[in-house]
Amino acid sequence: MTKVSNEANVTFRFYGRFFYAEAMRNSTPANRISVIAPNFDAAQFGKHQALMTVERKQVSFGTAGEATTLPPKFRNVSDVADITKAEYYIWDLSGLRVSYALEGPVSLKPQPRTKAEEKKHEATGDRKVLDVAELEGLMNRPKPTLVATALTPDPTGVSNAIIEVTSGEGIAKSVLENSIELATYGEIKRANEARVSGGSAAIQTVQDPQTSQPVRAVPADLVEFEVPLKAGATALRLKFQDRTGKDVGIVTVKAGTTVAFSNLCSEIRRPEFQDMEFTQYYGLLSTAPPKPEVLVPVEVAVTGGGALSEGADCDIQARLEFEL
């Protein structure tokens, strides 16, 4: 996970289920994104685990262990050929807030396509982190707001862990260029029941009111923030606090490190064409619509009743601006 770069920066990599709560002040960006690892209904979707992974040799311990005091949950070895680069520390972030003492511009933008990519994917929709406010707007519902507890890390609450990004440019990427459309939970349930009974399984997806065409997008499932360090700095100290704000430890990483944050389920399940896990993001909202009306991403290839497909089951992310 070491970056080969002469720049003094650290990369934050987010892969899996994350919700980007973008702080605004009077409709102006407040240069803070609270990256939420939501808790999931384990009985329905399996347990999702919020973890932080760092290559061992990129961790700075200090002369007497003072630079890194929070012990990792695991220490493992990957299949990287160079064994000196294959050892990793893994921290369990459940109930924790991660922050760092840097302030600066914060942004989250989609990875641009080349001209060749634009032509190839012109019918698939834009690359983007799905904006919950935009989705609600498609259904003529008011702009949603965060539930009061969404910004509190709590293993038994709606947000299991939170990583505060207070400086850095984020690029949203689509690991799998799968185009999706959107359908309500109720419509997918109807189509599934029809499929089981041998009837028509075509799914009626949401249309853009301006074009009368299905809303399409290539959703982001990976976001990477480049966090610039202060001039002359050779490391970044990460602070960990519990839900009450009590300090529980620090981890210091060297410049050039990629700190990987993941929030994934380890269960092995059959591939599905609809991303029902996406519905769990609505649990972060104080104005969540009734369950049958919640929008769900559906792979374009099967909106006409095609075969089940792998794709956007465990990784699509979401975002929402909120006023401080």
C-alpha positions in Angstrom: 0.0 0.0 0.0 3.0 2.3 -0.3 2.7 5.1 -2.9 5.8 5.8 -5.0 5.7 9.6 -5.0 7.9 12.6 -4.2 4.9 14.6 -2.9 4.4 14.9 0.8 0.9 13.4 1.1 -1.2 10.6 2.4 -3.9 8.8 0.5 -7.2 7.8 2.1 -8.8 5.0 0.2 -12.5 4.2 0.8 -13.9 1.0 -0.6 -17.2 -0.6 0.2 -20.2 0.9 1.9 -19.6 4.6 2.8 -21.8 7.7 3.0 -20.2 11.1 2.4 -21.9 13.7 4.6 -20.6 17.0 3.1 -20.8 19.9 5.6 -22.1 23.2 4.3 -22.4 26.6 5.9 -25.0 28.9 4.3 -24.8 26.7 1.2 -21.1 27.1 1.0 -18.7 24.1 1.5 -17.3 24.1 5.0 -14.3 22.0 4.0 -15.3 18.9 6.0 -16.7 15.6 4.8 -17.7 13.1 7.5 -17.3 9.7 5.8 -19.8 7.4 7.5 -19.5 3.6 7.7 -23.2 2.8 8.3 -24.4 -0.1 10.4 -26.4 -2.7 8.4 -29.2 -5.0 9.3 -27.1 -8.0 9.8 -30.0 -10.4 9.7 -30.9 -9.2 6.2 -27.6 -8.1 4.7 -24.9 -9.7 6.8 -22.5 -8.0 9.2 -20.5 -5.2 7.6 -17.1 -4.5 9.3 -15.5 -1.1 9.3 -11.7 -1.6 9.1 -8.5 0.5 8.6 -5.6 -1.3 6.9 -2.0 0.1 6.7 1.2 -1.5 5.4 3.3 -2.3 8.5 6.5 -0.6 7.4 4.5 2.6 6.7 3.5 2.9 10.4 5.7 5.2 12.5 6.1 4.1 16.1 8.4 6.8 17.5 11.5 6.3 19.6 9.5 4.8 22.5 6.2 3.8 20.9 4.7 7.2 21.5 3.7 7.8 17.8 1.3 4.9 17.5 -0.6 3.8 20.7 -3.7 2.2 19.3 -3.1 -1.5 18.9 -4.4 -3.1 15.7 -7.1 -5.9 15.7 -5.2 -8.1 13.3 -1.7 -8.4 11.8 -1.6 -10.4 8.5 0.4 -11.1 5.4 -0.8 -10.7 1.8 0.5 -12.3 -1.4 2.7 -9.4 -2.5 5.9 -10.9 -3.8 8.2 -8.8 -1.7 7.6 -10.1 1.8 8.9 -6.9 3.3 5.9 -5.1 1.8 3.4 -7.8 2.4 2.7 -7.3 6.1 -0.3 -5.2 7.2 -1.9 -3.9 10.4 -5.7 -3.9 10.5 -7.7 -1.8 13.0 -11.4 -2.4 13.9 -13.0 1.1 13.7 -16.3 0.1 15.3 -17.6 2.9 17.5 -14.6 5.2 16.6 -14.1 8.6 15.0 -10.9 9.1 13.0 -9.5 12.6 12.5 -6.3 14.5 11.8 -5.0 18.0 12.6 -5.1 19.5 9.1 -7.5 22.0 7.6 -7.8 23.0 4.0 -9.9 22.7 0.9 -12.0 19.5 0.7 -13.7 18.3 -2.5 -15.2 15.1 -3.9 -15.4 14.9 -7.7 -15.9 12.0 -10.2 -12.9 10.7 -12.1 -13.1 12.3 -15.6 -13.3 10.1 -18.7 -11.1 10.4 -21.7 -12.6 11.3 -25.1 -12.4 7.6 -26.1 -14.2 6.6 -22.9 -16.9 9.2 -23.3 -17.7 7.8 -26.8 -17.7 4.2 -25.6 -19.9 5.0 -22.5 -22.1 7.8 -23.8 -25.2 5.8 -23.2 -24.3 4.5 -19.7 -24.7 7.7 -17.7 -22.2 9.8 -15.7 -19.7 8.4 -13.3 -20.8 9.7 -9.9 -21.3 9.1 -6.2 -25.0 8.8 -6.0 -26.5 11.8 -4.3 -29.4 11.0 -2.1 -30.9 14.5 -2.5 -30.9 14.1 -6.3 -32.6 10.7 -5.9 -35.3 12.1 -3.7 -35.8 15.0 -6.1 -36.6 12.5 -8.9 -39.5 11.3 -6.7 -40.6 14.9 -6.0 -39.7 14.6 -2.4 -38.1 17.4 -0.3 -34.3 17.5 0.2 -33.5 15.0 2.9 -31.7 15.8 6.2 -29.4 13.7 8.4 -30.8 12.1 11.5 -29.3 13.7 14.6 -27.3 10.6 15.5 -25.8 10.1 12.1 -22.6 12.0 13.0 -22.0 9.9 16.2 -20.0 6.7 15.9 -21.9 4.0 17.7 -21.7 0.2 17.1 -25.4 -0.1 18.0 -26.5 3.2 16.2 -27.0 4.1 12.6 -23.3 5.0 12.1 -20.7 2.4 13.1 -17.6 4.5 12.4 -16.8 8.0 11.0 -13.7 9.3 9.3 -13.4 13.1 9.2 -11.8 14.5 6.0 -10.8 18.1 6.7 -8.2 18.5 4.0 -7.8 16.8 0.7 -9.1 16.3 -2.9 -11.3 13.2 -3.4 -11.7 11.4 -6.7 -14.7 9.0 -7.1 -14.0 6.0 -9.3 -16.0 3.2 -10.7 -14.0 0.0 -10.4 -16.7 -1.8 -12.4 -18.2 0.3 -15.3 -21.7 -1.1 -14.6 -24.5 1.2 -15.6 -27.5 1.3 -13.3 -31.0 2.6 -13.4 -33.3 3.2 -10.4 -36.4 1.4 -9.3 -38.5 1.6 -6.1 -38.2 -1.2 -3.5 -41.9 -2.0 -4.1 -41.4 -2.3 -7.9 -38.4 -4.7 -7.4 -40.4 -6.8 -5.0 -43.3 -7.0 -7.5 -40.8 -8.0 -10.3 -39.2 -10.7 -8.1 -42.6 -12.1 -7.2 -43.5 -12.2 -10.9 -40.3 -13.9 -11.8 -40.9 -16.6 -9.2 -44.4 -17.3 -10.5 -43.2 -17.4 -14.1 -44.8 -14.1 -15.1 -43.3 -11.0 -16.6 -40.2 -9.8 -14.7 -39.6 -6.5 -16.5 -38.8 -3.7 -14.0 -40.3 -0.2 -14.4 -37.4 2.2 -13.6 -37.5 5.9 -12.8 -37.5 8.3 -15.7 -35.8 11.7 -16.0 -38.7 14.2 -16.0 -36.9 16.4 -18.5 -36.0 13.7 -21.1 -38.6 11.0 -20.3 -35.8 8.5 -20.5 -34.6 6.2 -17.7 -32.2 7.8 -15.3 -28.8 6.1 -15.7 -25.5 6.4 -14.0 -22.2 4.6 -13.4 -22.0 4.6 -9.6 -18.8 5.1 -7.8 -17.6 2.3 -5.5 -14.1 3.7 -4.7 -13.1 7.1 -3.5 -9.5 8.2 -2.9 -8.6 11.5 -1.1 -5.1 12.9 -1.5 -4.3 14.6 1.8 -1.4 17.1 1.5 0.9 17.3 4.5 2.3 20.5 6.0 5.5 21.8 4.5 8.4 19.7 5.8 6.1 17.1 7.4 7.1 13.5 7.0 4.2 11.8 8.7 0.5 12.2 9.5 -1.0 11.5 12.9 -4.5 10.0 13.0 -6.5 10.5 16.2 -9.1 8.0 17.4 -12.0 8.9 19.7 -15.0 7.0 21.0 -18.6 8.1 20.7 -18.2 10.4 23.8 -15.2 12.2 22.3 -12.7 10.5 24.6 -9.3 9.9 23.1 -8.5 6.2 22.7 -5.2 6.3 20.8 -3.2 7.5 17.8 -1.7 6.0 14.7 1.1 7.8 12.8 1.7 7.0 9.2 4.6 8.1 7.0 4.3 10.4 4.0 3.4 8.4 0.8 1.2 5.9 2.7 -2.2 4.7 1.4 -4.5 4.3 4.4 -7.3 1.9 3.3 -10.7 2.1 4.9 -13.2 -0.6 4.1 -16.8 -1.4 5.1 -17.7 -4.7 3.6 -19.7 -7.9 4.3 -17.7 -11.1 4.3 -20.7 -13.3 3.6 -20.7 -15.2 0.3 -24.1 -14.7 -1.4 -25.5 -15.4 -4.9 -25.2 -12.6 -7.4 -28.2 -10.3 -7.7 -29.3 -7.6 -10.2 -30.6 -5.2 -7.6 -28.6 -3.4 -4.9 -30.9 -3.9 -1.9 -28.1 -3.0 0.5 -28.3 0.6 -0.8 -31.6 1.0 1.1 -29.6 1.0 4.4 -28.3 4.5 3.6 -31.8 5.8 4.1 -31.4 4.9 7.8 -29.1 7.9 8.1 -31.9 10.3 7.1 -34.4 12.0 9.4 -36.8 12.2 6.5 -36.6 8.7 5.0 -39.5 7.8 2.7 -41.6 4.7 3.3 -39.7 1.5 2.5 -41.7 0.6 -0.7 -40.8 4.1 -2.1 -37.0 3.9 -1.5 -35.0 4.0 -4.7 -32.7 1.1 -5.4 -30.0 0.8 -8.1 -30.7 -1.9 -10.7 -28.2 -3.1 -13.3 -29.3 -1.9 -16.8 -28.7 -5.3 -18.4 -31.6 -6.8 -16.5 -34.2 -4.0 -16.4 -35.9 -6.0 -19.2 -35.9 -9.2 -17.3 -32.5 -10.6 -18.2 -30.4 -13.0 -16.3 -29.0 -12.3 -12.8 -25.6 -10.7 -12.8 -22.8 -9.8 -10.6 -22.1 -6.1 -10.2 -23.2 -3.5 -7.7 -24.1 -5.7 -4.7 -21.6 -4.6 -2.1 -19.8 -1.4 -3.1 -22.0 1.5 -4.3 -21.5 4.6 -2.2 -23.7 7.6 -1.5 -23.4 11.3 -0.6 -25.5 14.2 0.9 -24.8 17.8 1.7 -26.0 19.0 5.1 -26.0 22.4 6.9 -23.9 22.8 10.0 
